Amino acid sequence: MKTAVIGGGIAGLVATYELVKAGYRPVVIEPGAFGGMIRTLSLDGFTLEQGPNVLVERAAMAELLSDLGIKDKVRYPAINPYGQFVWCRGRPMKVPSGLLEFLASPLFSWSTKLALPYRLCKRGLLKPKAEDLSVLAFFTPLLGERSVRDVLDPVLKGIYGGDVEELSARMIFPGLWEAAAQGLSLIGYMRRRPRGARPSIMVLEGGTHVVVSALAERIRGRADKIEARVERIERLTGRGYRLVCSDGSSVDVDACVVTPAGAPLASMLASIDCDLASTVRKQEYASLGVVHLSVPRKEALITDAFGVLFRAGMPNDLLGVMFNSQIFPHVAPPDKHVLTAIVGGAQARTKEFNERELRERLPGQLAELLGVSEVEFLCLTSWRDAVPQLKVGHHHVIATLDRVELANPGLVFAGVDRGGVGVTDRVRIAREAVQRVCKQVSEVKSVA
Ligand SMILES: Cc1cc2nc3c(=O)[nH]c(=O)nc-3n(C[C@H](O)[C@H](O)[C@H](O)COP(=O)(O)OP(=O)(O)OC[C@H]3O[C@@H](n4cnc5c(N)ncnc54)[C@H](O)[C@@H]3O)c2cc1C
């Protein structure tokens, strides 16, 4: 069976590797270097992540790192990884990570604090009255609108660049959504979760790109690469697909894992399914600017803080700043801290990030907010259409992807519009996609 993988980001590389392990020799079609959004830059003793900064240690990632023989590269945080702060009423406030911190936190009103024991135990409190709700609508009965806006909004802006009024609770909190739909109380949901369910975060010594290099090494000589963009997928009469590439070449395959999403996916699918093409074309994305800055180590950052997240409307569209070397000391030289500021968001979709403006303005803005005297700009990386906005109703997009997969055996979708945007989710989704391909093939064989 001839197999292909479209895209050579983490999802495409994992899919290629899984196909190789299943005994195939896939062709991977990627116009650029392997890694997609995963890019690590080494500069003057700094390890700068231009895309993903931290990895979540769930089963899919732990298994991949073991399999690739790079588990020894894992570095865990030097401080509590849940020491997240949000900027509220003109100062940084810690997001509580336990009951005592919650009771002491100025982020929550006394009425919310007093009502919480009852709300935690009340069955059906979060039971959704619609097939999907915004994060704001879903959590308001538990926390009150003000606390959702003060706490959850900046936290989700730090991940999705989006807004609690628009993001889908069903997509972003799938486990809790399911439990709530069954009428469970929050305590009931927490009891049902396996012990130690809160995963750790980690980085890799040498940067996230280490995992890309290890995957590239594993597939070398066992997969073929075409350096081009797939422009069109055509269904062949009988069985299989023709992938028409931007360099004029084409390749006929029996099965194909498609990892790009959004507009590139829409263009590829025009002749396969117009409905799906128009659905994914409408998908909105947040554009992000990643700005690396350094601060002398002798300056005091907020003690034990992971970083600070902001609500919308900050100057320079500042969404958050992460204190990388406070969490992972090895990523900067001994005399300097490195910070990563994220700017942009869903509202900045068409905005071009202006390096000159950010170089001039951001160091001063951060120095004032964080109370430090010296902030140096290192570099800017711009990501257009970086993070999909999983808005209310997004489950219909996934249902459409499932329907098109069913109607087109051998064609599977593993792009970010499937739901999980984190690298660990991308690994899991790519592996599941290959499992679906292999299952379809064995079903076809057994029918024949
Ligand atoms: C600034 C930023 C910070 C992030 N931080 C984190 C973080 O800290 N932790 C975390 O877990 N996640 C983070 N993420 C998310 C995570 O990095 C991405 O979701 C993940 O890397 C996407 O992997 P992918 O393979 O699905 O897509 P991509 O990496 O986008 O790869 C898709 C590939 O497909 C190729 N392609 C596109 N069109 C075509 C075509 N027509 N034909 C052939 N190939 C094509 C592209 O060239 C690209 O290489 C962050 C993302 C960004 C942008």
The ligand as an SDF file (V2000), in Angstrom:
LIG
                    3D

 53 58  0  0  0  0  0  0  0  0999 V2000
    3.6730   31.1070   19.2440 C   0  0  0  0  0  0  0  0  0  0  0  0
    3.1680   29.7320   19.5590 C   0  0  0  0  0  0  0  0  0  0  0  0
    3.3470   29.2340   20.8330 C   0  0  0  0  0  0  0  0  0  0  0  0
    2.9040   27.9510   21.1360 C   0  0  0  0  0  0  0  0  0  0  0  0
    3.1380   27.4680   22.3870 N   0  0  0  0  0  0  0  0  0  0  0  0
    2.8470   26.1850   22.6550 C   0  0  0  0  0  0  0  0  0  0  0  0
    3.3080   25.6020   23.8740 C   0  0  0  0  0  0  0  0  0  0  0  0
    3.9770   26.2390   24.6970 O   0  0  0  0  0  0  0  0  0  0  0  0
    3.0030   24.3020   24.0980 N   0  0  0  0  0  0  0  0  0  0  0  0
    2.3000   23.5520   23.1900 C   0  0  0  0  0  0  0  0  0  0  0  0
    2.0650   22.3750   23.4550 O   0  0  0  0  0  0  0  0  0  0  0  0
    1.8720   24.0770   22.0150 N   0  0  0  0  0  0  0  0  0  0  0  0
    2.1480   25.3670   21.7190 C   0  0  0  0  0  0  0  0  0  0  0  0
    1.7790   25.8940   20.5150 N   0  0  0  0  0  0  0  0  0  0  0  0
    0.9780   25.1030   19.5760 C   0  0  0  0  0  0  0  0  0  0  0  0
    1.8110   24.0910   18.7940 C   0  0  0  0  0  0  0  0  0  0  0  0
    3.0950   24.5900   18.5400 O   0  0  0  0  0  0  0  0  0  0  0  0
    1.1550   23.7530   17.4520 C   0  0  0  0  0  0  0  0  0  0  0  0
   -0.2220   23.4690   17.6030 O   0  0  0  0  0  0  0  0  0  0  0  0
    1.8070   22.5500   16.7910 C   0  0  0  0  0  0  0  0  0  0  0  0
    3.2100   22.7310   16.6950 O   0  0  0  0  0  0  0  0  0  0  0  0
    1.1770   22.3470   15.4100 C   0  0  0  0  0  0  0  0  0  0  0  0
    1.7650   21.2150   14.8070 O   0  0  0  0  0  0  0  0  0  0  0  0
    1.1750   20.6800   13.4040 P   0  0  0  0  0  0  0  0  0  0  0  0
    2.1070   19.6750   12.8960 O   0  0  0  0  0  0  0  0  0  0  0  0
   -0.2430   20.2870   13.5770 O   0  0  0  0  0  0  0  0  0  0  0  0
    1.1120   21.9600   12.4620 O   0  0  0  0  0  0  0  0  0  0  0  0
    2.3100   22.8440   11.8750 P   0  0  0  0  0  0  0  0  0  0  0  0
    3.4420   22.8960   12.7970 O   0  0  0  0  0  0  0  0  0  0  0  0
    1.6510   24.1150   11.4590 O   0  0  0  0  0  0  0  0  0  0  0  0
    2.7560   22.0200   10.6090 O   0  0  0  0  0  0  0  0  0  0  0  0
    1.9900   21.9840    9.4320 C   0  0  0  0  0  0  0  0  0  0  0  0
    2.9580   21.7990    8.2870 C   0  0  0  0  0  0  0  0  0  0  0  0
    2.1920   21.6540    7.0920 O   0  0  0  0  0  0  0  0  0  0  0  0
    2.8610   22.3340    6.0570 C   0  0  0  0  0  0  0  0  0  0  0  0
    1.8740   22.6690    5.0240 N   0  0  0  0  0  0  0  0  0  0  0  0
    0.9500   23.6440    5.0370 C   0  0  0  0  0  0  0  0  0  0  0  0
    0.2460   23.6300    3.8950 N   0  0  0  0  0  0  0  0  0  0  0  0
    0.7330   22.6080    3.1520 C   0  0  0  0  0  0  0  0  0  0  0  0
    0.4100   22.0670    1.8800 C   0  0  0  0  0  0  0  0  0  0  0  0
   -0.5420   22.6010    1.1090 N   0  0  0  0  0  0  0  0  0  0  0  0
    1.1170   20.9960    1.4160 N   0  0  0  0  0  0  0  0  0  0  0  0
    2.0960   20.4330    2.1750 C   0  0  0  0  0  0  0  0  0  0  0  0
    2.4310   20.9060    3.3930 N   0  0  0  0  0  0  0  0  0  0  0  0
    1.7650   21.9810    3.8760 C   0  0  0  0  0  0  0  0  0  0  0  0
    3.4910   23.5480    6.7150 C   0  0  0  0  0  0  0  0  0  0  0  0
    4.6020   24.0080    5.9710 O   0  0  0  0  0  0  0  0  0  0  0  0
    3.8750   23.0090    8.0840 C   0  0  0  0  0  0  0  0  0  0  0  0
    5.2280   22.5840    8.1230 O   0  0  0  0  0  0  0  0  0  0  0  0
    2.2100   27.1690   20.1680 C   0  0  0  0  0  0  0  0  0  0  0  0
    2.0220   27.6950   18.8790 C   0  0  0  0  0  0  0  0  0  0  0  0
    2.5050   28.9460   18.5710 C   0  0  0  0  0  0  0  0  0  0  0  0
    2.3480   29.4970   17.1800 C   0  0  0  0  0  0  0  0  0  0  0  0
  1  2  1  0
  2  3  1  0
  2 52  2  0
  3  4  2  0
  4  5  1  0
  4 50  1  0
  5  6  2  0
  6  7  1  0
  6 13  1  0
  7  8  2  0
  7  9  1  0
  9 10  1  0
 10 11  2  0
 10 12  1  0
 12 13  2  0
 13 14  1  0
 14 15  1  0
 14 50  1  0
 15 16  1  0
 16 17  1  0
 16 18  1  0
 18 19  1  0
 18 20  1  0
 20 21  1  0
 20 22  1  0
 22 23  1  0
 23 24  1  0
 24 25  2  0
 24 26  1  0
 24 27  1  0
 27 28  1  0
 28 29  2  0
 28 30  1  0
 28 31  1  0
 31 32  1  0
 32 33  1  0
 33 34  1  0
 33 48  1  0
 34 35  1  0
 35 36  1  0
 35 46  1  0
 36 37  1  0
 36 45  1  0
 37 38  2  0
 38 39  1  0
 39 40  1  0
 39 45  2  0
 40 41  1  0
 40 42  2  0
 42 43  1  0
 43 44  2  0
 44 45  1  0
 46 47  1  0
 46 48  1  0
 48 49  1  0
 50 51  2  0
 51 52  1  0
 52 53  1  0
M  END
$$$$
